[in-house]
Amino acid sequence: MKKKEESFFKLISQKPWEASQAILDNEHDGKTLNVSKARLGVRTVMVVSTVIFSLFVVSYSDRMLIHDWRSLAEPWLLWMNTAILILTSLVFHKTKVLSHNNEFEKTKKALFVVGFLTFAFITGQLLVWQHFVNLGQYASSNPANAFFYVLTALHALHILGGLYFWAKVTAQLFKNNYNISKVKHNIELCAIYWHFLLIVWLVLFGLMIAT
Amino acid sequence: MSDEYNNSKVETKSADSSSGSYAPPAENIPASEIPEQELYHAKSFWTRWVFCQDAKVIGVQYALTATAVGLIGLVLSWGMRLQLGFPETFSFLGPATYYQSVTMHGMIMVVYLLTALFLGGFGNYLIPLMVGARDMVFPYLNMVSFWMFLVAVLVLISSFFVPGGPTGAGWTLYPPQAILPGTPGSEMGIVLMLVSLSLFVIGFTMGGLNYVITILQARTRGMTLMRMPLTIWGIFTATVLALLAFPALLVACIMMTLDNLLGTSFFMPEIFTMGEQLGTTGGSPILFQHLFWFFGHPEVYIVALPAFGIVSDLISVHARKNIFGYRMMVWAIVIIGALSFVVWAHHMYVSGMNPYFGFFFATTTLIIAVPTAIKVYNWVLTLWRGNIHLTIPMLFSLGFIVTFVNGGITGLFLGNVIIDIPLSDTYFVVAHFHMVMGIAPLMVIFGAIYHWFPLVSGRHLNQTLGKIHFWVSFVGAYAIYFPMHYLGFIGVPRRYYEMYDSPYMASGVGLNQFITVAALIVGFTQIIFLYNIFHSALYGKKSEKNPWKANSLEWHTPEMPPEHGNFGKELPVVYRWPYDFSVPGVDREYIPQHVAPSEVPTAKVEKT
C-alpha cells in the first residue's frame, strides 16, 4: 500500500473525523511527498526560475510587436556556446551515472570536466557580449538587444548559482570522510539543475533566433 | 460511533499486524533518501542571538525589523495627514516631500511591514512549533533570508539620504513618470527602491523555500495536512503565492532599473519633453502595470491569507469552540489563493487596456468574494453559541471580522468596471484598501501579538494598556476611514498635495481636519502599544504555561518560552486536530493535539 504521493486535491478532501481516516492519520509520518528536502528545494527553485523566465518571455513577445523592434543577428559563437552547454549536460548526466556506480575517482574527473565546460560557456557568453559591444549594439540601441543582454545575464547568474553548489559537492568528494549517499544525491540534484538550465537556454535561444 | 472511533484505534495498534485490516502505512514507507540532519547548536553570543539559525530568533528579528521600518511608515502618514488636514498651518511638507511620503508609506507598509511580519515574523516563529519540527529545514538559508531582508530595509532607508531623496512615484512606481525628471527622487531614489525590492524578493524566496518545505516535509508524526492549524494553512498558501508572484515584481524591477540606468526602452515610450525627444521609443508602460499587478494583487492575499488563518485560530481558542467547517476553511484559503492570480487587471480599469479585459477581470473579482464570504460566515458561526472570552486577542479578532467585511464590501463596488471608473483614484479607493488590507490585517497582527506574547517572552502584556490600545485603534480606524469614503464620493482625488479652493471641497475641509486628528491619536496609541511590549517583556506579569488553554503544539513545549530544538528529547506525536474544545463526553475542557485517544476514551467525535 503506497500511501505517499496522493494528489493534493485528494489530501484536502480527506475526512479526518472518520475513524478509519484517524487511524491512518495517527501513523502518518508527517511527510507529504516522498522526496528529500533538498530535492524539493531544487524543484521549488526551478519553479520560481521558470516563472521569472516565463514572464520575460511574455514581455519579450509583447514588446517585439512594436515597430521599433530590430532583430539581432546571432553570431556563430552562440551556436557554439549552445553546443558546449548541451555537452555539459551530457557530461553531468555521465557524472551522475558514474557516482551511482560508485566510481568516485572517475566522478571527480567528470565533475572537473563539468566545471571547465561551464566556465567555457560563461566565457563564451562574455565573448558574444564583447562581439556585440564592438559592433556598437548596446542594450539601449534596440529592445531586442536589451532583452538579449538581460536574458543572457540572468541565465548566467543562474549558472553561477549552480556553480556554487557544484563547488560544494566537489569539495565534499575531496574530503576524506564523506557520506556516500549524500554526495550521490547532491550530484544528482546538481545534474537536474544543469539540465533545467539547458532547457531554459534552449527556449531562450530558440525564441531569439526565431524572431 | 464515538466509542468505535477510540476503541478501534487503540485496538488496531496492537492487533493490526496479525489481522491486517488496517496496515499502518508507516511500516511500508521506504526510508527517506537522506537521513535527517543534526541540529546546529549555537555556541557563542553572536551565533545565538545575531547570526542565529534558530527560526524563533529569526522570527523575532524579522518582527522587530519590520516594526521599526513600519514606525517610519507611521510617521510619514502623520506628515501627510497634517498637510491634508491643515494645509495652511503646517507647511513643512512641500509637494515633493508629500509625494515621497505617500510612496514610502505605501511601499513600507505593504511590503516591508505586513509581508515581512506575517511570513518572516509569524511564519518563522510559528511554523516549526506548530507543525512539530525542531527547526526550519534549511536553517542557514533562513538566516541569510533575514539578513537579506535587513539589507533591503537599509537600502530603502538609505534612499532618504541621497541627493533628490526617495522616489515619489507612488507605491505602484508606474513608468514612465517614475524615472523621468519632474518626479521627486527620479535620480537615485528610484534606483535604490528597485534594488531594495529586488533584494527583498531574493531574500524572501530563500525564506519561502523554508516555509513551504518545512510545512510539507518536516511535520511531526500524525500531523497530516488536514490536522494542521489554519494559521499554518494560511501561511503556507500565502508563501506559495509569494513564491509565484514576487518574480513578477523582480522582473519589473530589473527592466525598470535598466530603463533608468542604461537607457533601454522596455517600458519607456517615445517621450517629448521641453520640446526635445528623449532617446526612448516604443516601450509599453502598460506592460509594467501588468507585471506590477500580477505581483500586486496576489500580494494582497499574501497579507490576507495568514491573517485569515491566524484569526481562525484566535477565534477558536478564545471562544472555546472548534472552528466551524475546517475543511471548508482550508478549501476557501486554497481557492482564494488560486483565484488571486486571475484578478490583477481590476487595478487597471482606467489604464487604457482593452475594455473587454475589464469584463473578464470584474467577473473573476466577484467570484473571489464567494470563498471569502464563506470564511466570514464560518468565523461568525464559530462564535455562535461559543463560550466567548472577551480577551484582547478576541477583541481584535472581532474587530478584524467587522473591518474585513467593511473593506470587502467596498471592494465589491470597486471590482465592477462601471462603478470603479468614477471612483478610481479617489479617497474611496484609499478608504477601501486601508480597511481591507491595512486595518484588518493589523487587527490580526495585534491580536496575534497579545495571544502569542506569553509564548515568546514568558510574560503577559499589560491588559489595561491592551484594552486602551484596542478601543482607540478600533474606533479611531473607523473615525479615519469612514469619512474617507465620503470624500471619495464627492470626488476628492487621492495623491493630491492640496485641494486649494476647489468648490466641492467645502464639506470636505472639516472632515479632513477630523481625520487628521483621529490619525494622530491612533498613531500615538501605537506608541503605548510598543511601550507595553518592551515594558512587559522585562517586567510583565509572568505567564503560566499555556495561558489560553490552547491545543496546538506550540503551547506544549517542555519549556516556555521554547528552547532551541523546541520539543526536548522526543518530538510530540499528534492524534487530533487543534480544535478539540469542549468535546462532548470528556470532563476536560480541551484536548491538546498530542493527547492520545487512549487518554480520553470517552470523547465523542463530531463531524466537522
Interface residues (C-beta under 8 A of the other chain):
Chain A: M1 K2 K3 K4 L11 I12 S13 Q14 K15 P16 W17 A19 S20 A22 I23 L24 D25 N26 E27 H28 D29 G30 K31 T32 L33 N34 V35 S36 K37 A38 R39 L40 G41 T44 V45 V47 V48 V51 I52 L55 F56 S59 D62 R63 I66 H67 D68 W69 Y138 A139 S140 P143 A146 V150 L154 S181 K182 H185
Chain B: E4 Y5 S8 K9 T12 Y22 A23 P24 P25 A26 N28 I29 P30 S32 E33 I34 V131 G132 V137 F138 T205 L209 V212 I213 L216 Q217 A218 R219 T220 R221 G222 M223 T224 L225 M226 R227 L243 L244 P247 A248 L250 V251 I254 M255 L258 L262 G263 T264 S265 F266 G279 T281 G282 G283 S284 L287 L291 F294 R327 V330 W331 V334 V573 V574 Y575 R576 W577 P597 V605 E606 K607 T608
